[in-house]
Amino acid sequence: MPEREILNREEVAALLGIAPQSLTNRIARGGPFPPYRELSPRCRVWLRSDVESWISTMPKRASASRKARNFRAAR
């Protein structure tokens, strides 16, 4: 089955590995994020290509195990 080109809030959140409410909060704070398309007053969608392009520009984050090692080394 081909990937959907249009993603709803839950699908974008899953792609980012965050909760849907966290996505809503991130958008409300006005930080950088791809623009959404409003299909109706209560239905917003994003283009998969926009979200994936945005993800590719984000700096890579340290893994949890790496953070733990750095924390222990600093003690």
GROMACS elastic network, one bead per residue, 0.5 to 0.9 nm:
[ bonds ]
;  ai    aj funct       b0    kb
    1     4     6  0.89677   500
    2     5     6  0.89151   500
    3     6     6  0.89652   500
    3    48     6  0.88564   500
    4     7     6  0.68010   500
    4    47     6  0.89425   500
    4    48     6  0.74530   500
    5    46     6  0.84307   500
    5    47     6  0.58413   500
    5    48     6  0.51548   500
    5    49     6  0.73442   500
    6    45     6  0.62733   500
    6    46     6  0.57070   500
    6    48     6  0.57926   500
    6    49     6  0.88099   500
    7    10     6  0.79057   500
    7    11     6  0.55633   500
    7    12     6  0.60365   500
    7    44     6  0.87409   500
    7    45     6  0.54143   500
    7    46     6  0.52223   500
    7    47     6  0.62212   500
    7    48     6  0.62379   500
    8    11     6  0.53473   500
    8    12     6  0.62439   500
    8    13     6  0.86490   500
    8    43     6  0.79314   500
    8    44     6  0.65335   500
    8    46     6  0.65489   500
    9    12     6  0.52208   500
    9    13     6  0.61180   500
    9    14     6  0.86002   500
    9    20     6  0.62840   500
    9    23     6  0.75581   500
    9    24     6  0.81390   500
    9    43     6  0.87915   500
    9    44     6  0.71711   500
    9    45     6  0.67131   500
    9    46     6  0.79973   500
   10    13     6  0.51088   500
   10    14     6  0.61474   500
   10    15     6  0.86363   500
   10    19     6  0.78445   500
   10    20     6  0.54464   500
   10    23     6  0.87619   500
   11    14     6  0.50564   500
   11    15     6  0.61718   500
   11    16     6  0.86755   500
   11    20     6  0.84607   500
   12    15     6  0.50438   500
   12    16     6  0.62921   500
   12    17     6  0.85731   500
   12    18     6  0.87405   500
   12    20     6  0.79657   500
   12    23     6  0.80355   500
   12    45     6  0.87266   500
   12    46     6  0.76257   500
   12    48     6  0.82194   500
   12    51     6  0.75950   500
   13    16     6  0.50950   500
   13    17     6  0.59887   500
   13    18     6  0.51589   500
   13    19     6  0.57650   500
   13    20     6  0.51478   500
   13    21     6  0.84601   500
   13    22     6  0.78753   500
   13    23     6  0.60491   500
   14    18     6  0.61480   500
   14    19     6  0.72333   500
   14    20     6  0.77798   500
   15    18     6  0.79216   500
   15    51     6  0.87020   500
   15    52     6  0.87592   500
   16    19     6  0.86753   500
   16    23     6  0.87245   500
   16    51     6  0.89887   500
   16    55     6  0.80207   500
   18    21     6  0.82871   500
   18    22     6  0.63079   500
   18    23     6  0.69972   500
   19    22     6  0.51744   500
   19    23     6  0.66128   500
   19    24     6  0.89212   500
   20    23     6  0.51080   500
   20    24     6  0.64130   500
   20    25     6  0.87648   500
   21    25     6  0.61657   500
   21    26     6  0.85733   500
   22    25     6  0.50015   500
   22    26     6  0.60902   500
   22    27     6  0.86386   500
   23    26     6  0.50617   500
   23    27     6  0.62823   500
   23    28     6  0.86017   500
   24    27     6  0.52524   500
   24    28     6  0.61610   500
   24    29     6  0.87445   500
   25    29     6  0.62093   500
   25    30     6  0.88269   500
   26    29     6  0.52855   500
   26    30     6  0.67934   500
   26    31     6  0.65038   500
   26    32     6  0.86768   500
   26    33     6  0.82273   500
   27    30     6  0.52800   500
   27    31     6  0.64638   500
   27    32     6  0.80893   500
   27    33     6  0.70185   500
   28    31     6  0.79460   500
   30    33     6  0.79917   500
   32    54     6  0.88741   500
   33    36     6  0.89326   500
   33    51     6  0.80130   500
   33    54     6  0.71007   500
   34    46     6  0.75219   500
   34    47     6  0.86035   500
   34    50     6  0.60016   500
   34    51     6  0.61241   500
   34    53     6  0.87978   500
   34    54     6  0.66644   500
   35    45     6  0.89461   500
   35    46     6  0.69951   500
   35    47     6  0.87512   500
   35    50     6  0.80514   500
   35    51     6  0.89571   500
   36    44     6  0.60507   500
   36    45     6  0.54442   500
   36    47     6  0.76147   500
   37    43     6  0.84502   500
   37    44     6  0.55582   500
   37    45     6  0.52575   500
   37    46     6  0.61214   500
   37    47     6  0.82241   500
   38    41     6  0.67330   500
   38    42     6  0.78172   500
   38    43     6  0.59178   500
   38    45     6  0.64807   500
   38    46     6  0.89215   500
   39    42     6  0.78077   500
   39    43     6  0.53948   500
   39    44     6  0.59179   500
   39    45     6  0.72788   500
   40    43     6  0.50316   500
   40    44     6  0.71947   500
   41    44     6  0.78732   500
   46    49     6  0.85224   500
   46    50     6  0.71358   500
   46    51     6  0.70584   500
   47    50     6  0.52993   500
   47    51     6  0.65184   500
   47    52     6  0.87324   500
   48    51     6  0.52255   500
   48    52     6  0.60509   500
   48    53     6  0.84602   500
   49    52     6  0.51772   500
   49    53     6  0.59837   500
   49    54     6  0.85067   500
   50    53     6  0.51903   500
   50    54     6  0.61690   500
   50    55     6  0.86695   500
   51    54     6  0.50741   500
   51    55     6  0.61684   500
   51    56     6  0.86839   500
   52    55     6  0.50245   500
   52    56     6  0.62383   500
   52    57     6  0.88681   500
   53    56     6  0.51635   500
   53    57     6  0.66298   500
   54    57     6  0.53162   500
   54    58     6  0.67060   500
   55    58     6  0.53218   500
   55    59     6  0.86243   500
   56    59     6  0.80894   500
   58    61     6  0.87696   500
   62    65     6  0.81950   500
   62    66     6  0.61135   500
   62    67     6  0.64095   500
   63    66     6  0.52205   500
   63    67     6  0.63309   500
   63    68     6  0.87409   500
   64    67     6  0.50822   500
   64    68     6  0.62169   500
   64    69     6  0.87323   500
   65    68     6  0.50404   500
   65    69     6  0.62708   500
   65    70     6  0.86905   500
   66    69     6  0.51140   500
   66    70     6  0.62428   500
   66    71     6  0.85782   500
   67    70     6  0.51279   500
   67    71     6  0.61063   500
   67    72     6  0.86792   500
   68    71     6  0.50298   500
   68    72     6  0.61960   500
   68    73     6  0.85704   500
   69    72     6  0.51937   500
   69    73     6  0.60979   500
   69    74     6  0.86155   500
   70    73     6  0.50878   500
   70    74     6  0.61825   500
   70    75     6  0.88973   500
   71    74     6  0.52454   500
   71    75     6  0.66621   500
   72    75     6  0.54053   500
